Amino acid sequence: MSNTDKIIRLKTVLARTGLSRSTMYRKIDEGTFPAQVKISIHGVGWRESAINRWIDDPVAYRNDGAAQ
């Protein structure tokens, strides 16, 4: 993670992508959307750079670590 990369929370991710919560989590399971990162015991967020890459080309995005 670069020094300028930020962690953004769920509401921000949904607002920026236009996805519903259920669609976003389905896409995470499919490996076609960036996975969340744990930021505390009960909190998660997303790397802003990963969300930006998805926004730039949502059709071609693949999460390399996802089960296929």
C-alpha positions as CSV (number, residue, x, y, z in Angstrom):
1,M,0.0,0.0,0.0
2,S,1.5,3.3,-1.0
3,N,1.8,6.2,1.4
4,T,-0.9,8.2,-0.4
5,D,-3.4,5.2,-0.5
6,K,-6.4,5.6,1.8
7,I,-8.7,3.2,3.3
8,I,-12.3,4.0,2.5
9,R,-15.4,2.7,4.2
10,L,-18.5,0.9,2.9
11,K,-20.8,3.9,2.4
12,T,-18.1,5.7,0.4
13,V,-17.4,2.6,-1.8
14,L,-21.1,2.2,-2.5
15,A,-21.5,5.8,-3.4
16,R,-18.5,5.9,-5.7
17,T,-19.3,2.6,-7.5
18,G,-23.1,2.9,-7.7
19,L,-23.4,-0.8,-6.6
20,S,-25.8,-2.1,-4.1
21,R,-24.3,-3.8,-1.0
22,S,-25.5,-7.2,-2.0
23,T,-24.1,-6.8,-5.6
24,M,-20.8,-5.6,-4.3
25,Y,-20.4,-8.6,-1.9
26,R,-21.4,-11.0,-4.7
27,K,-18.8,-9.5,-6.9
28,I,-16.2,-9.9,-4.2
29,D,-17.1,-13.6,-3.9
30,E,-16.7,-13.9,-7.7
31,G,-13.4,-12.1,-7.7
32,T,-14.6,-9.3,-9.9
33,F,-14.4,-6.6,-7.2
34,P,-11.7,-5.6,-4.7
35,A,-11.8,-7.5,-1.4
36,Q,-12.1,-5.6,1.9
37,V,-9.2,-5.3,4.3
38,K,-9.6,-5.7,8.0
39,I,-8.8,-2.4,9.9
40,S,-9.9,-3.4,13.4
41,I,-11.6,-6.2,15.2
42,H,-15.0,-5.4,13.7
43,G,-14.1,-2.9,11.0
44,V,-13.2,-3.3,7.4
45,G,-12.4,-0.9,4.6
46,W,-11.2,-0.9,1.0
47,R,-8.0,0.4,-0.5
48,E,-8.9,3.5,-2.5
49,S,-6.5,2.6,-5.2
50,A,-8.2,-0.8,-5.7
51,I,-11.6,0.8,-6.0
52,N,-10.2,3.3,-8.5
53,R,-8.8,0.5,-10.6
54,W,-12.2,-1.2,-10.6
55,I,-14.0,2.1,-11.5
56,D,-11.5,2.6,-14.4
57,D,-12.4,-0.8,-15.9
58,P,-15.0,-2.8,-14.0
59,V,-15.5,-5.4,-16.8
60,A,-11.8,-6.4,-16.9
61,Y,-11.1,-6.3,-13.2
62,R,-10.1,-9.6,-11.6
63,N,-8.9,-10.1,-8.1
64,D,-5.8,-12.3,-8.4
65,G,-6.4,-13.9,-5.0
66,A,-10.0,-14.9,-5.6
67,A,-11.1,-18.5,-6.0
68,Q,-12.1,-19.2,-9.6
